[in-house]
């Protein structure tokens, strides 16, 4: 919850009451893999709210704090934070997203769908066009975060979904690529992976060449 005295003058903060069992059921079954993961994400959202205050209200000196309280007898779980909170419009948009069909659309074929959302978690992808062939762009993508389906969702959000993507792509384009160049899979390849072990003392760089079927499909694009 949010103390309105600590917010920007024009911000309107509203308290929202929800049925905990119903909320955890929706989150656990449709948005996250288990209720425990859903709870973890709710705490993460509180953390993001604090980060938002630091960015949007740099002059407001408020100790950063997240509090989780459980009343087993009453069946109540309360998560409070000293972040910037959500405005009335953001609460409306969020509840509309969850309640009007977003969660139902998240689970298809046992795998969830993801979308770019103003109050979603931060995710960063850097796209660089290497060359253009047959009306398509061959790109290199470097990611700073590792969200679910991140590259695929960001490409779709830009209006240029990954070729062969049956979840976020264009069915008509995918069909044409199957017929014309024989592309029968998602044109997405992990070319390089960097990580370090032993507290950063042992760096590793793993590289993998483009799969043969993707090379052949690329060569057919003229």
N, C-alpha and C positions, 0 to 999 in steps of 0.2 A: 504494500500500500504506500501512498505518497502523501507527504505533508505539503499542501498547496502553497504554504508560505515560502517554501524553498524553491519553487518553480519560477520559470520566466513569467513576466507579467501577463502575457497573452495566452499562456497555456491553460487549458481546462482539463483537470485530472478527475477521472471518475473511478469510483470503487465498483468492482464487479463481483457479484456473488454467484458461485456455481455449485452444483452438486458434485462433491468430490468423487463419489463412486462412479457417477456417470461420466465425469471428465476423464478419470483414469481408464475407464473402459474404452472410451473413444480414442484416447491417445495410445493406449497399450495395444489395441487391436488394429487400428487403422493407420496411425502415423508413425509409431515407434514399435520396435520388436517386442518389448515387454513393458509392463507398468513400471518396473524399476528403471528402465532406460528413460521412460517418460518423466519420471521424477527427477532424474539427473538432468534432463533437458530443461525442466522448469527452473532448477537452480542455475543452470547455465544462462537462461534468459534473464535471471536476476543480475547475474554478473554483467551481461551485455547492457542492461539498463544503467548500471553504474558507469560503465565505459562511455555510454552515451552522454551521461551528465558531464563527465570530464571534457568531452569534445564540444558539446553545445553550450555548457555553462561554465567556462573555465574560471570565472571570477567567483563562483559560489564555493565556499569552503565547507564541505560536509564530509565527515569521516566515512570511508567506504565500509559498508557492513551488510552482510546477508545473514538473516536469522531464519532457522527452520524449527518450527514448534509442532509437536504432535500431541493431540489429546485423543488417546485410544478409546477412552470411554465415550466421548462424544463423536468419534469418527471424524475428527477434524485435523487437517494438515494445513498449516499456515506458513507461507514463505514470504518474508518481508525483506525489503532492501532499501538502501538510501540512494537509489538511482534516479533517473529523470522520469521514470514512469511512462505511461502511454496516454496520449490525448484521447478525447472522446471519439474522434474520427478513426484513430488507429485501432481502438478497441472494437469499434463497429466493423472495420475492414477485416480484422483478425477473426472475429466471431463469424462474420459472413463467409470468410474463406473456409473455416472449419465446418460450419454448420450447413452450408448450402451445397456441398458436394465435393469440396477439395479432398477431404479424407477418403471419401468413397472412390475418388479417382486415383488416390495414391496407391491402392492395392489392386494390381491387375496382373494375373499370372503369378501371384505370390510375391511380386516385387513392387516396391513403392515408386511412385512418380514424385518428382520434385519440381518446384517452380521458383523463379526469382520473385522475391517479395520484399517490400520496403522494410518490414520488421523482421526479416529472416536473419540468419547468421551471416556474418561477413564471409565473403568468398571472392577470391581474386584469381583471374586467369588472364594471361597475356597472349594474344593471338598475333602471329606474324605470317603474312602471306609469302610463301616461297616461290610459287609460280601459279599461273592460271592456265587451265586446259579445258576445252570444250564447255565453257560456261561454268566451270567449277573452280574453286580455289583450293590449292594444296597448301595446308598451313602447318606451322609449328606452333605448339601451345605449351607455355610454361605456367605451371600452377603454383601459387603460394599457399593455398589451403587445400584440404582434401575432403570436400563435401561429397555427398552421394551424387553420382552422375554429374559431377561439376562441369566438365568440359561439354558434355552433351547438352546440358541445360543452358549453359551460357551461350553456346552456339545457336541454339533454338531462339533464345532471347534476342540475339543480334539479328535474327531473321535469316540465318544461314545454318540450318541444322546439319549435323554430320551425315554424310552419305551412308545409306544403308541402315539408318537408325529406325527400327520399327516401333520405338517407344516415343521418341520426341521428333522424329523426322517427318518428311512429306511422303505419304504413301505413293502418290503418283510419280514423284521423282525416283523413289526407290524402285518402283516397278520398271521404269524406263532404264535405269542403270542395270538392273538384272538382265533385261532383254538385250541391251545394246553392248554392254561391256562385261557381262557375266559377274557383276558384283553381287554376291549372295550373303554377305556378312557386313557388319558394322566396319566402316573405314576409320578405325581408330587403333593406333598402335603406340605402345609404351616404348619409345626409342631410348630413353635414358632415365636412370634412377640413381639419385645420389643420397647417401646417408652416412652416418658415422656411429661407431661403437666405442665403448670404453671412454665415455664422457667426452667424445669428440676427438680422441687421440688416434682413432683408426678410421680414416675416411674411406669410403668405397664409392666407386662409380661403375654402374652396370649399364652396358650398351647392348642393344639388340637390333639387328637389321630388319628392314621392312619385310613382312611376310610375302612369300612368293605370289600368293593370289592377289595381294594388294598391289604388288609391283606390276603384275600382268594387267590388272584393271586400270591402273594409272597409265600404262603404255597405250591402252586402247582409247584413251581420251585424247582426242586431237582437236 
